[in-house]
Amino acid sequence: MASARRFVVVGNWDASVRDNGVERLANTLRTGPLNPNTEVVIGCPTWSYNIAKQHLPREVGIATQGSYKTEIVLNKRTSLEMTSNYGHDWVLLNDFESNDNLDENVRRALEADLKVIACVCETTDDRKNGRTREVLFRQLESLASAISDWSRVVVAFEALWASNTGVIATNQQVQEALALVRDWLRNNLGDNVADTTRIIYSGSVFPHNCHALAKLKDLDGFLVGSDALNFDFLQIVNASRSSHTALLMKQQQLKVTSHLIQGLREEYFHHKSLQRKRFPKRYI
């Protein structure tokens, strides 16, 4: 089912980026090339919306960076007004300090007709004390209470212990966390939500490890922080699930070929059986 979920890469441009930096980064994406099978979304500081909208490729989405504490998603009217003015249709909710209000953030964003990238986070203490399952499930339960349409939601597993800490999460650690999220969705919301909801990873994502991460069974993309502020972001965007997709296609081709060979074998033996019945002496 993984191949049915479109790969998505979200770049989070923080407040440190300046006017010329926004323009330069936007033009880098415009120059590309961008994998057409990958959805790209850029989370922009409020002041940079106009510049980003002017220079980003038309197919790249723009996300509001917001939390319940900001007026961006405080009420439906404000959100719709900003959507109209700046042309963005996403909100990125990754403020760990306000994560207790995750359900309220998501509810208000969806009411404002925005699509949501919602982060469920794991701290260093959580990881050290083996609380991964507990903290993720608690946040997912809160998140689920606010969502009626999961097709408008991307869930990001944010490994805070592997974000700007010098620690790089292993592929196994990432897959285990993503699988926990997917399993929770399946057990609590059913197969359809579990199989169609995109789950992405936010943590230690770099050009040298993004291709291997993209092969993970339950990974549908990345939320990229510091590397979204330089040319490395283009490599991460184009990591996609290309090698994973190629493997799936090859497996599918082998499966089709196997069925074809089996069909030909059955047809051959059926033909031989008919000939034996028609000309029995020939086969004595």
VENGIMO-V50237 format. One record per residue. N is the residue number from 1. RES is the residue in one letter. PHI is phi in whole degrees, -180 to 180 (* if undefined). D_LAST is the distance of its C-alpha to the last C-alpha in Angstrom with 2 decimals. Layout:
N&RES&PHI&D_LAST / N&RES&PHI&D_LAST
//
This chain:
1&M&*&52.10 / 2&A&-57&54.30 / 3&S&-67&53.27 / 4&A&-82&54.72 / 5&R&-95&58.18 / 6&R&-69&60.09 / 7&F&-64&61.48 / 8&V&-135&65.29 / 9&V&-123&67.87 / 10&V&-111&71.48 / 11&G&-102&74.32 / 12&N&-106&77.51 / 13&W&-80&80.50 / 14&D&-83&83.35 / 15&A&-68&87.06 / 16&S&-76&87.58 / 17&V&-74&86.02 / 18&R&-104&88.66 / 19&D&-51&88.80 / 20&N&-67&87.67 / 21&G&-68&84.95 / 22&V&-61&83.51 / 23&E&-63&83.59 / 24&R&-65&81.99 / 25&L&-66&79.19 / 26&A&-65&78.57 / 27&N&-68&78.42 / 28&T&-62&75.93 / 29&L&-69&73.58 / 30&R&-66&74.34 / 31&T&-69&73.45 / 32&G&64&70.26 / 33&P&-78&67.47 / 34&L&-107&66.47 / 35&N&-63&62.90 / 36&P&-65&62.50 / 37&N&-88&60.23 / 38&T&-110&63.05 / 39&E&-84&65.95 / 40&V&-117&69.24 / 41&V&-131&72.37 / 42&I&-116&75.74 / 43&G&-88&78.26 / 44&C&-114&81.70 / 45&P&-61&85.22 / 46&T&-53&87.25 / 47&W&-67&89.45 / 48&S&-98&86.53 / 49&Y&-55&84.81 / 50&N&-61&86.34 / 51&I&-65&85.58 / 52&A&-62&82.01 / 53&K&-62&81.40 / 54&Q&-70&82.84 / 55&H&-107&80.77 / 56&L&-70&77.48 / 57&P&-58&74.45 / 58&R&-60&74.14 / 59&E&-80&70.80 / 60&V&-88&72.33 / 61&G&-79&73.65 / 62&I&-118&77.06 / 63&A&-112&77.73 / 64&T&-72&81.05 / 65&Q&-96&81.83 / 66&G&-145&83.31 / 67&S&-146&84.03 / 68&Y&-61&85.89 / 69&K&-78&89.04 / 70&T&-102&88.93 / 71&E&-76&89.90 / 72&I&-60&86.71 / 73&V&-117&84.80 / 74&L&-70&87.88 / 75&N&-150&87.61 / 76&K&-63&85.42 / 77&R&-61&88.01 / 78&T&-62&88.49 / 79&S&-63&84.75 / 80&L&-66&84.13 / 81&E&-64&87.13 / 82&M&-69&85.87 / 83&T&-60&82.38 / 84&S&-68&83.92 / 85&N&-71&86.27 / 86&Y&-110&83.93 / 87&G&77&80.53 / 88&H&-90&78.85 / 89&D&-133&76.55 / 90&W&-124&75.82 / 91&V&-131&77.89 / 92&L&-104&77.26 / 93&L&-110&78.38 / 94&N&-136&78.46 / 95&D&-86&81.97 / 96&F&-61&81.35 / 97&E&-65&84.96 / 98&S&-106&84.57 / 99&N&-66&81.11 / 100&D&-63&82.59 / 101&N&-101&82.95 / 102&L&-57&79.38 / 103&D&-63&78.64 / 104&E&-68&81.84 / 105&N&-57&81.15 / 106&V&-65&77.68 / 107&R&-59&78.84 / 108&R&-68&81.64 / 109&A&-66&79.49 / 110&L&-67&76.84 / 111&E&-64&79.63 / 112&A&-88&80.81 / 113&D&64&77.42 / 114&L&-97&76.71 / 115&K&-87&73.41 / 116&V&-124&73.77 / 117&I&-109&72.82 / 118&A&-109&73.75 / 119&C&-93&73.93 / 120&V&-109&73.28 / 121&C&-112&74.89 / 122&E&-131&74.66 / 123&T&-86&77.68 / 124&T&-61&77.97 / 125&D&-62&79.29 / 126&D&-59&76.39 / 127&R&-66&73.92 / 128&K&-64&75.83 / 129&N&-99&76.16 / 130&G&65&72.57 / 131&R&-102&73.52 / 132&T&-54&70.95 / 133&R&-59&69.13 / 134&E&-60&72.42 / 135&V&-72&74.20 / 136&L&-67&71.29 / 137&F&-64&70.54 / 138&R&-63&74.23 / 139&Q&-69&74.51 / 140&L&-66&71.31 / 141&E&-63&72.60 / 142&S&-65&75.83 / 143&L&-63&73.99 / 144&A&-64&71.69 / 145&S&-66&74.68 / 146&A&-105&75.83 / 147&I&-114&72.61 / 148&S&-109&71.19 / 149&D&-128&69.12 / 150&W&-73&67.18 / 151&S&-68&65.84 / 152&R&-103&69.32 / 153&V&-127&69.45 / 154&V&-113&68.29 / 155&V&-98&68.72 / 156&A&-110&69.80 / 157&F&-83&69.61 / 158&E&-106&72.75 / 159&A&-86&72.85 / 160&L&-62&76.61 / 161&W&-72&76.27 / 162&A&-119&74.27 / 163&S&-117&76.44 / 164&N&58&79.07 / 165&T&-116&79.18 / 166&G&87&77.49 / 167&V&-95&74.62 / 168&I&-111&71.14 / 169&A&-66&68.73 / 170&T&-76&65.35 / 171&N&-58&62.22 / 172&Q&-64&61.36 / 173&Q&-62&64.80 / 174&V&-65&64.53 / 175&Q&-62&61.05 / 176&E&-61&62.15 / 177&A&-69&65.13 / 178&L&-62&63.20 / 179&A&-65&60.58 / 180&L&-61&63.45 / 181&V&-63&64.71 / 182&R&-63&61.30 / 183&D&-65&60.66 / 184&W&-62&64.09 / 185&L&-59&63.44 / 186&R&-66&60.12 / 187&N&-73&61.55 / 188&N&-109&64.71 / 189&L&-124&63.96 / 190&G&102&60.24 / 191&D&-64&57.11 / 192&N&-62&58.25 / 193&V&-64&61.49 / 194&A&-63&59.85 / 195&D&-82&57.08 / 196&T&-109&59.36 / 197&T&-75&62.62 / 198&R&-85&63.16 / 199&I&-120&64.35 / 200&I&-119&65.95 / 201&Y&-114&67.52 / 202&S&-124&71.15 / 203&G&173&72.23 / 204&S&-92&71.50 / 205&V&-115&69.60 / 206&F&-136&69.87 / 207&P&-57&68.06 / 208&H&-81&66.65 / 209&N&-123&65.00 / 210&C&-68&64.33 / 211&H&-67&60.87 / 212&A&-68&59.67 / 213&L&-63&61.34 / 214&A&-63&59.71 / 215&K&-83&56.29 / 216&L&-63&57.36 / 217&K&-56&55.35 / 218&D&-103&58.36 / 219&L&-96&60.62 / 220&D&-119&61.31 / 221&G&150&64.15 / 222&F&-136&67.49 / 223&L&-111&71.18 / 224&V&-108&72.90 / 225&G&-95&76.53 / 226&S&-61&78.26 / 227&D&-75&75.44 / 228&A&-79&75.70 / 229&L&-101&79.03 / 230&N&-145&77.72 / 231&F&-69&75.07 / 232&D&-62&72.60 / 233&F&-60&72.05 / 234&L&-63&70.09 / 235&Q&-65&67.58 / 236&I&-69&67.20 / 237&V&-57&66.74 / 238&N&-86&63.95 / 239&A&-65&62.27 / 240&S&43&60.85 / 241&R&-115&57.50 / 242&S&-56&56.02 / 243&S&-68&54.10 / 244&H&-66&53.13 / 245&T&-64&52.04 / 246&A&-61&50.06 / 247&L&-65&48.25 / 248&L&-62&47.55 / 249&M&-65&46.29 / 250&K&-64&44.01 / 251&Q&-63&42.66 / 252&Q&-66&42.15 / 253&Q&-63&40.38 / 254&L&-64&38.03 / 255&K&-65&37.40 / 256&V&-63&36.65 / 257&T&-62&34.37 / 258&S&-61&32.51 / 259&H&-64&32.09 / 260&L&-64&30.90 / 261&I&-62&28.26 / 262&Q&-62&27.13 / 263&G&-64&27.02 / 264&L&-65&24.97 / 265&R&-62&22.44 / 266&E&-64&22.22 / 267&E&-65&21.98 / 268&Y&-63&19.18 / 269&F&-69&17.01 / 270&H&-65&18.06 / 271&H&-63&17.05 / 272&K&-64&13.52 / 273&S&-64&13.37 / 274&L&-65&14.72 / 275&Q&-65&12.29 / 276&R&-63&9.31 / 277&K&-70&11.66 / 278&R&-79&12.70 / 279&F&-129&9.66 / 280&P&-61&6.85 / 281&K&-66&5.26 / 282&R&-64&5.73 / 283&Y&-107&3.82 / 284&I&-81&0.00
//
